[in-house]
Amino acid sequence: MMTRGTYCAKTVKEKVEILREVDQGKSSKYEIARKHGIPPSMLSTYIRNRTAIENAYEAEDIGASEKRLRTAKFLELESALIIWVKEMSQEYRIEPPYHGQDSRFRYALEH
């Protein structure tokens, strides 16, 4: 029985670089896939989804360092939540003795 190899998701920037390498045509698709440590079927998926990958790379809502092409279902809610978390983290700081799974409960009980 064959074992599955380790999977390492590529960022949008890496996917665009791989697609540009395919466009240059200096090596075969198999060699490009092997060089980047992905199966040839994954390279075919990148080629099939080329427009979505390139649009995501150029768009502002998905960064080049993202690994998935998903955006939030509720963009306004997510941006408001991010702002709230940043504001709350400036106001309340959790000190090192409280780093743990139940740190938020300890902090709430002590303050």
DSSP file (Angstrom, degrees, kcal/mol; ACC not computed):
  #  RESIDUE AA STRUCTURE BP1 BP2  ACC     N-H-->O    O-->H-N    N-H-->O    O-->H-N    TCO  KAPPA ALPHA  PHI   PSI    X-CA   Y-CA   Z-CA
    1    1 A M              0   0    0      0, 0.0     2,-0.2     0, 0.0     0, 0.0   0.000 360.0 360.0 360.0 130.7    0.0    0.0    0.0
    2    2 A M        -     0   0    0      1,-0.0     2,-0.3     0, 0.0     0, 0.0  -0.532 360.0-132.9 -79.8 142.9    1.4    3.4   -1.0
    3    3 A T        -     0   0    0     -2,-0.2     2,-0.3     1,-0.0    -1,-0.0  -0.712  22.3-113.4 -94.0 148.5    1.7    6.1    1.6
    4    4 A R        -     0   0    0     -2,-0.3     3,-0.1     1,-0.1    -1,-0.0  -0.594  31.8-122.7 -79.7 138.2    0.5    9.5    0.9
    5    5 A G        -     0   0    0     -2,-0.3     2,-0.2     1,-0.1    -1,-0.1  -0.245  37.6 -83.2 -73.2 167.2    3.2   12.2    0.7
    6    6 A T        -     0   0    0      1,-0.1     2,-0.5     2,-0.0    -1,-0.1  -0.488  43.0-136.7 -73.1 142.5    3.2   15.3    2.9
    7    7 A Y        -     0   0    0     -2,-0.2     2,-0.5    -3,-0.1    31,-0.1  -0.869  21.6-179.7-105.0 130.1    1.0   18.1    1.6
    8    8 A C        -     0   0    0     -2,-0.5     2,-0.1    29,-0.2    -2,-0.0  -0.945  23.5-136.6-130.5 110.1    2.3   21.6    1.7
    9    9 A A        -     0   0    0     -2,-0.5     2,-0.3     1,-0.1    59,-0.1  -0.401  18.7-134.2 -67.6 138.8   -0.1   24.3    0.4
   10   10 A K        -     0   0    0     57,-0.2     2,-0.1    -2,-0.1    -1,-0.1  -0.650  17.4-116.2 -91.9 149.3    1.5   26.9   -1.8
   11   11 A T     >  -     0   0    0     -2,-0.3     4,-2.3     1,-0.1    56,-0.2  -0.340  30.2-106.6 -76.1 166.1    0.8   30.6   -1.5
   12   12 A V  H  > S+     0   0    0     54,-2.2     4,-2.2    52,-0.3     5,-0.2   0.892 122.5  53.9 -60.8 -39.4   -0.9   32.5   -4.3
   13   13 A K  H  > S+     0   0    0     51,-2.2     4,-2.1    53,-0.2    -1,-0.2   0.918 108.6  48.1 -61.9 -44.2    2.4   34.1   -5.1
   14   14 A E  H  > S+     0   0    0     50,-0.3     4,-2.3     1,-0.2    -1,-0.2   0.887 110.0  52.7 -63.9 -39.1    4.1   30.7   -5.4
   15   15 A K  H  X S+     0   0    0     -4,-2.3     4,-2.3     2,-0.2    -1,-0.2   0.904 108.9  49.2 -63.6 -41.0    1.3   29.5   -7.6
   16   16 A V  H  X S+     0   0    0     -4,-2.2     4,-2.3     2,-0.2    -2,-0.2   0.904 110.2  51.3 -65.0 -40.8    1.7   32.5  -10.0
   17   17 A E  H  X S+     0   0    0     -4,-2.1     4,-1.8     2,-0.2    -2,-0.2   0.895 110.1  49.5 -62.8 -39.8    5.5   31.9  -10.1
   18   18 A I  H  X S+     0   0    0     -4,-2.3     4,-1.9     2,-0.2    -2,-0.2   0.912 110.4  50.4 -64.5 -42.7    4.9   28.2  -11.0
   19   19 A L  H  X S+     0   0    0     -4,-2.3     4,-2.1     1,-0.2    -2,-0.2   0.882 109.0  51.5 -64.1 -37.9    2.4   29.2  -13.8
   20   20 A R  H  X S+     0   0    0     -4,-2.3     4,-1.6     1,-0.2    -1,-0.2   0.872 107.6  52.9 -65.3 -36.2    4.9   31.7  -15.2
   21   21 A E  H  X>S+     0   0    0     -4,-1.8     4,-1.0     2,-0.2     5,-0.5   0.873 108.1  50.6 -66.1 -36.7    7.5   28.9  -15.3
   22   22 A V  H  <5S+     0   0    0     -4,-1.9     3,-0.5     1,-0.2    -2,-0.2   0.902 107.7  54.1 -65.2 -40.7    5.1   26.8  -17.2
   23   23 A D  H  <5S+     0   0    0     -4,-2.1    -2,-0.2     1,-0.2    -1,-0.2   0.839 100.5  59.7 -63.3 -33.7    4.5   29.6  -19.7
   24   24 A Q  H  <5S-     0   0    0     -4,-1.6    -1,-0.2    -5,-0.1    -2,-0.2   0.845  91.5-153.2 -65.3 -32.5    8.2   29.9  -20.3
   25   25 A G  T  <5 +     0   0    0     -4,-1.0    -3,-0.1    -3,-0.5    -2,-0.1   0.695  51.2 130.9  71.5  20.4    8.2   26.3  -21.6
   26   26 A K  S   <S+     0   0    0     -5,-0.5     2,-0.3     2,-0.1    -4,-0.1   0.797  73.9  23.9 -76.4 -27.9   11.9   25.6  -20.7
   27   27 A S  S    S-     0   0    0     -6,-0.4    -2,-0.1    -5,-0.1     2,-0.0  -0.869  92.4 -92.3-130.9 166.6   11.0   22.4  -18.9
   28   28 A S     >  -     0   0    0     -2,-0.3     4,-2.2     1,-0.1     5,-0.2  -0.317  36.1-112.7 -74.2 162.4    8.2   19.9  -19.0
   29   29 A K  H  > S+     0   0    0      1,-0.2     4,-2.5     2,-0.2     5,-0.2   0.869 118.2  55.0 -63.5 -36.3    5.3   20.1  -16.7
   30   30 A Y  H  > S+     0   0    0      2,-0.2     4,-2.4     1,-0.2    -1,-0.2   0.923 108.8  47.2 -62.7 -44.2    6.3   17.0  -14.9
   31   31 A E  H  > S+     0   0    0      2,-0.2     4,-2.4     1,-0.2    -2,-0.2   0.881 111.9  50.5 -65.9 -38.3    9.8   18.5  -14.2
   32   32 A I  H  X S+     0   0    0     -4,-2.2     4,-1.8     2,-0.2    -2,-0.2   0.926 111.5  48.2 -64.8 -44.4    8.3   21.7  -13.0
   33   33 A A  H  X>S+     0   0    0     -4,-2.5     5,-2.6     1,-0.2     4,-0.5   0.916 113.3  47.3 -62.2 -43.2    5.9   19.9  -10.7
   34   34 A R  H ><5S+     0   0    0     -4,-2.4     3,-0.8     1,-0.2    -1,-0.2   0.889 108.8  54.7 -65.6 -39.6    8.8   17.8   -9.3
   35   35 A K  H 3<5S+     0   0    0     -4,-2.4    -1,-0.2     1,-0.2    -2,-0.2   0.874 113.3  41.8 -61.3 -38.4   11.0   20.8   -8.8
   36   36 A H  H 3<5S-     0   0    0     -4,-1.8    -1,-0.2     2,-0.1    -2,-0.2   0.421 114.4-115.3 -92.8   0.8    8.3   22.5   -6.7
   37   37 A G  T <<5S+     0   0    0     -3,-0.8   -29,-0.2    -4,-0.5    -3,-0.2   0.821  73.9 121.0  73.7  31.8    7.4   19.4   -4.8
   38   38 A I      < -     0   0    0     -5,-2.6    -1,-0.3    -6,-0.2    -2,-0.1  -0.915  67.1-104.2-122.9 153.1    3.9   19.0   -6.0
   39   39 A P    >>  -     0   0    0      0, 0.0     4,-1.6     0, 0.0     3,-0.9  -0.418  32.6-114.7 -70.6 152.3    2.2   16.2   -7.9
   40   40 A P  H 3> S+     0   0    0      0, 0.0     4,-2.1     0, 0.0     5,-0.1   0.822 116.5  59.7 -56.9 -31.8    1.6   16.7  -11.7
   41   41 A S  H 3> S+     0   0    0      1,-0.2     4,-1.7     2,-0.2     5,-0.1   0.854 102.4  52.7 -66.3 -32.8   -2.2   16.6  -11.1
   42   42 A M  H <> S+     0   0    0     -3,-0.9     4,-2.3     2,-0.2    -1,-0.2   0.895 107.3  51.8 -68.0 -39.6   -1.8   19.6   -8.7
   43   43 A L  H  X S+     0   0    0     -4,-1.6     4,-2.3     1,-0.2    -2,-0.2   0.901 107.9  52.1 -62.3 -39.8    0.0   21.5  -11.5
   44   44 A S  H  X S+     0   0    0     -4,-2.1     4,-2.5     1,-0.2    -1,-0.2   0.872 107.8  52.2 -62.9 -36.1   -2.8   20.7  -13.8
   45   45 A T  H  X S+     0   0    0     -4,-1.7     4,-2.2     2,-0.2    -2,-0.2   0.903 108.0  51.0 -65.8 -41.2   -5.2   22.1  -11.3
   46   46 A Y  H  < S+     0   0    0     -4,-2.3     7,-0.2     2,-0.2    -2,-0.2   0.915 112.1  47.2 -60.1 -42.9   -3.2   25.3  -11.1
   47   47 A I  H >< S+     0   0    0     -4,-2.3     3,-1.2     1,-0.2    -2,-0.2   0.904 111.8  50.0 -66.6 -41.1   -3.3   25.6  -14.9
   48   48 A R  H 3< S+     0   0    0     -4,-2.5     3,-0.3     1,-0.3    -1,-0.2   0.863 117.0  40.8 -65.1 -35.7   -7.0   24.9  -15.0
   49   49 A N  T 3X S+     0   0    0     -4,-2.2     4,-2.3     1,-0.2    -1,-0.3   0.030  79.7 125.4 -99.9  25.9   -7.7   27.5  -12.3
   50   50 A R  H <> S+     0   0    0     -3,-1.2     4,-2.9     1,-0.2     5,-0.3   0.882  70.1  49.6 -54.0 -47.4   -5.2   30.0  -13.8
   51   51 A T  H  > S+     0   0    0     -3,-0.3     4,-2.5     1,-0.2    -1,-0.2   0.907 112.0  48.0 -64.6 -40.7   -7.6   32.9  -14.1
   52   52 A A  H  > S+     0   0    0      2,-0.2     4,-2.1     1,-0.2    -1,-0.2   0.907 113.9  47.5 -65.3 -40.7   -8.8   32.6  -10.5
   53   53 A I  H  X S+     0   0    0     -4,-2.3     4,-1.9    -7,-0.2    -2,-0.2   0.931 114.6  45.2 -66.2 -46.1   -5.2   32.4   -9.2
   54   54 A E  H  X S+     0   0    0     -4,-2.9     4,-1.8    -5,-0.2    -2,-0.2   0.892 113.2  50.3 -67.3 -38.9   -4.0   35.4  -11.3
   55   55 A N  H  X S+     0   0    0     -4,-2.5     4,-1.8    -5,-0.3    -1,-0.2   0.898 110.6  49.9 -64.4 -39.7   -7.0   37.5  -10.3
   56   56 A A  H  < S+     0   0    0     -4,-2.1     6,-0.3     1,-0.2    -1,-0.2   0.864 108.6  53.2 -66.5 -35.0   -6.5   36.7   -6.7
   57   57 A Y  H  < S+     0   0    0     -4,-1.9    -1,-0.2     1,-0.2    -2,-0.2   0.874 115.4  39.7 -66.4 -37.6   -2.9   37.7   -6.9
   58   58 A E  H  < S+     0   0    0     -4,-1.8    -2,-0.2    -5,-0.1    -1,-0.2   0.704 100.4  91.8 -85.6 -20.6   -3.7   41.0   -8.4
   59   59 A A     <  -     0   0    0     -4,-1.8    -3,-0.0    -5,-0.2    -4,-0.0  -0.282  69.5-140.0 -75.4 160.7   -6.8   41.7   -6.2
   60   60 A E  S    S+     0   0    0      1,-0.1    -1,-0.1     3,-0.1    -4,-0.1   0.722  94.0  64.8 -91.1 -24.4   -6.6   43.6   -2.9
   61   61 A D  S    S+     0   0    0      1,-0.2     2,-0.5     2,-0.0    -1,-0.1   0.734 104.2  46.5 -77.1 -20.7   -9.0   41.4   -0.9
   62   62 A I  S    S-     0   0    0     -6,-0.3    -1,-0.2     9,-0.1    -3,-0.1  -0.985  85.1-140.3-121.3 122.4   -6.7   38.3   -1.1
   63   63 A G    >   -     0   0    0     -2,-0.5     3,-1.2     1,-0.1   -51,-0.3  -0.301  21.2-113.8 -78.7 163.1   -3.1   38.8   -0.3
   64   64 A A  T 3  S+     0   0    0      1,-0.3   -51,-2.2    -7,-0.1   -52,-0.3   0.720 115.2  57.9 -68.3 -21.6   -0.2   37.1   -2.1
   65   65 A S  T 3  S+     0   0    0    -53,-0.2    -1,-0.3   -54,-0.2     2,-0.1   0.507  82.4 108.1 -88.6  -3.5    0.7   35.2    1.0
   66   66 A E    <   -     0   0    0     -3,-1.2   -54,-2.2     1,-0.1   -53,-0.2  -0.402  54.7-158.6 -71.3 150.5   -2.7   33.6    1.3
   67   67 A K  S    S+     0   0    0    -56,-0.2     2,-0.3   -55,-0.1   -57,-0.2   0.633  73.1  52.2-104.1 -19.0   -2.9   29.9    0.5
   68   68 A R  S    S-     0   0    0      2,-0.1   -56,-0.1   -59,-0.1    -1,-0.1  -0.899  72.6-136.4-120.4 150.5   -6.6   29.7   -0.2
   69   69 A L        +     0   0    0     -2,-0.3     2,-0.3    -3,-0.1    -7,-0.0   0.017  64.1 122.0 -93.5  28.3   -8.7   31.7   -2.6
   70   70 A R        -     0   0    0      0, 0.0     2,-0.3     0, 0.0    -2,-0.1  -0.693  43.2-162.2 -94.2 143.6  -11.6   32.2   -0.2
   71   71 A T        -     0   0    0     -2,-0.3    -9,-0.1     1,-0.1    -2,-0.0  -0.750  38.3 -80.4-111.7 168.1  -12.9   35.5    0.9
   72   72 A A        -     0   0    0     -2,-0.3     3,-0.4     1,-0.1    -1,-0.1  -0.333  27.5-136.3 -67.4 148.5  -15.1   36.0    4.0
   73   73 A K  S    S+     0   0    0      1,-0.3     2,-0.5     2,-0.1    -1,-0.1   0.869 104.5  32.2 -71.1 -36.6  -18.8   35.3    3.6
   74   74 A F  S  > S+     0   0    0      1,-0.2     4,-2.4     2,-0.0    -1,-0.3  -0.822  73.1 179.5-122.2  88.8  -19.6   38.5    5.5
   75   75 A L  H  > S+     0   0    0     -2,-0.5     4,-2.5    -3,-0.4     5,-0.2   0.885  80.4  49.4 -60.6 -43.5  -16.8   41.0    4.6
   76   76 A E  H  > S+     0   0    0      1,-0.2     4,-2.2     2,-0.2    -1,-0.2   0.906 111.9  48.8 -64.8 -41.0  -18.1   43.9    6.7
   77   77 A L  H  > S+     0   0    0      2,-0.2     4,-2.4     1,-0.2    -2,-0.2   0.914 111.6  49.4 -64.8 -42.8  -18.5   41.7    9.7
   78   78 A E  H  X S+     0   0    0     -4,-2.4     4,-2.4     2,-0.2    -2,-0.2   0.920 111.5  47.7 -64.6 -43.3  -15.0   40.3    9.4
   79   79 A S  H  X S+     0   0    0     -4,-2.5     4,-2.1     1,-0.2    -1,-0.2   0.895 112.9  49.2 -65.9 -37.8  -13.4   43.7    9.0
   80   80 A A  H  X S+     0   0    0     -4,-2.2     4,-2.3    -5,-0.2    -1,-0.2   0.891 111.0  50.7 -65.6 -38.7  -15.4   45.0   12.0
   81   81 A L  H  X S+     0   0    0     -4,-2.4     4,-2.6     2,-0.2    -2,-0.2   0.894 108.9  50.9 -65.7 -40.5  -14.3   42.0   14.0
   82   82 A I  H  X S+     0   0    0     -4,-2.4     4,-2.2     2,-0.2    -2,-0.2   0.920 111.0  48.4 -62.9 -44.0  -10.7   42.5   13.1
   83   83 A I  H  X S+     0   0    0     -4,-2.1     4,-2.3     1,-0.2    -2,-0.2   0.921 112.3  49.5 -61.4 -43.9  -10.9   46.2   14.2
   84   84 A W  H  X S+     0   0    0     -4,-2.3     4,-2.7     1,-0.2     5,-0.2   0.917 110.2  49.7 -62.8 -44.2  -12.6   45.1   17.5
   85   85 A V  H  X S+     0   0    0     -4,-2.6     4,-2.4     1,-0.2    -1,-0.2   0.907 111.2  49.6 -63.1 -41.6   -9.9   42.5   18.3
   86   86 A K  H  X S+     0   0    0     -4,-2.2     4,-1.2     2,-0.2    -1,-0.2   0.915 112.7  47.1 -63.4 -42.6   -7.1   45.0   17.6
   87   87 A E  H  X S+     0   0    0     -4,-2.3     4,-1.5     1,-0.2     3,-0.2   0.917 113.9  47.3 -64.5 -43.2   -8.7   47.5   19.9
   88   88 A M  H  X S+     0   0    0     -4,-2.7     4,-2.9     1,-0.2    -2,-0.2   0.865 108.1  55.2 -68.3 -35.3   -9.4   45.0   22.6
   89   89 A S  H  < S+     0   0    0     -4,-2.4    -1,-0.2     1,-0.2    -2,-0.2   0.789 108.0  49.9 -70.3 -24.8   -5.8   43.6   22.5
   90   90 A Q  H  < S+     0   0    0     -4,-1.2    -1,-0.2    -3,-0.2    -2,-0.2   0.842 115.7  42.7 -76.5 -33.9   -4.4   47.1   23.0
   91   91 A E  H  < S+     0   0    0     -4,-1.5     2,-0.5     1,-0.2    -2,-0.2   0.900 120.0  38.3 -79.7 -42.5   -6.7   47.7   26.0
   92   92 A Y     <  -     0   0    0     -4,-2.9     2,-0.5    -5,-0.1    -1,-0.2  -0.947  69.0-169.7-116.3 123.5   -6.3   44.3   27.7
   93   93 A R        -     0   0    0     -2,-0.5     2,-0.6    -3,-0.1    -3,-0.1  -0.939  15.2-143.1-114.4 132.2   -3.0   42.5   27.7
   94   94 A I        -     0   0    0     -2,-0.5    10,-0.0    -5,-0.1    -2,-0.0  -0.838  22.4-142.4 -93.8 120.4   -2.6   38.9   28.9
   95   95 A E    >   -     0   0    0     -2,-0.6     3,-2.2     1,-0.1     4,-0.1  -0.383  27.2 -96.6 -82.3 160.7    0.7   38.5   30.7
   96   96 A P  G >  S+     0   0    0      0, 0.0     3,-1.8     0, 0.0    -1,-0.1   0.769 116.8  63.4 -51.0 -37.5    2.9   35.4   30.5
   97   97 A P  G 3  S+     0   0    0      0, 0.0    -3,-0.0     0, 0.0    -2,-0.0   0.738 101.9  54.9 -63.1 -15.7    1.7   33.6   33.6
   98   98 A Y  G <  S+     0   0    0     -3,-2.2     2,-0.9     2,-0.0     9,-0.1   0.297  72.4 121.9-100.4  10.0   -1.7   33.3   31.9
   99   99 A H    <   +     0   0    0     -3,-1.8     2,-0.3    -4,-0.1     3,-0.1  -0.629  46.9  96.0 -74.9 111.1   -0.7   31.7   28.7
  100  100 A G  S >  S-     0   0    0     -2,-0.9     3,-1.4     1,-0.1     4,-0.2  -0.970  89.3 -79.9-178.2 177.0   -2.7   28.5   28.6
  101  101 A Q  T 3  S+     0   0    0     -2,-0.3     3,-0.3     1,-0.3    -1,-0.1   0.848 128.7  37.2 -65.6 -34.0   -5.8   27.0   27.3
  102  102 A D  T >> S+     0   0    0      1,-0.2     4,-1.9     2,-0.1     3,-0.5   0.039  79.7 119.4-106.5  27.3   -8.0   28.6   30.0
  103  103 A S  H <> S+     0   0    0     -3,-1.4     4,-2.6     1,-0.2     5,-0.2   0.839  70.7  57.0 -63.3 -34.7   -6.2   31.9   30.2
  104  104 A R  H 3> S+     0   0    0     -3,-0.3     4,-1.9    -4,-0.2    -1,-0.2   0.853 108.1  48.4 -67.1 -31.9   -9.2   33.9   29.1
  105  105 A F  H <> S+     0   0    0     -3,-0.5     4,-2.1     2,-0.2    -2,-0.2   0.905 111.9  48.1 -73.2 -41.5  -11.1   32.5   32.1
  106  106 A R  H  X S+     0   0    0     -4,-1.9     4,-2.0     1,-0.2    -2,-0.2   0.928 112.9  49.1 -61.4 -44.4   -8.4   33.2   34.6
  107  107 A Y  H  X S+     0   0    0     -4,-2.6     4,-1.3     1,-0.2    -1,-0.2   0.910 110.9  49.5 -63.1 -42.5   -8.0   36.7   33.3
  108  108 A A  H  < S+     0   0    0     -4,-1.9    -1,-0.2     1,-0.2    -2,-0.2   0.867 111.2  49.9 -65.9 -36.0  -11.8   37.3   33.5
  109  109 A L  H  < S+     0   0    0     -4,-2.1    -1,-0.2     1,-0.2    -2,-0.2   0.850 112.1  46.9 -71.2 -33.8  -11.9   36.0   37.1
  110  110 A E  H  <        0   0    0     -4,-2.0    -1,-0.2     1,-0.2    -2,-0.2   0.681 360.0 360.0 -83.9 -17.4   -9.0   38.2   38.3
  111  111 A H     <        0   0    0     -4,-1.3    -1,-0.2    -5,-0.2    -2,-0.2   0.413 360.0 360.0-116.7 360.0  -10.2   41.4   36.7
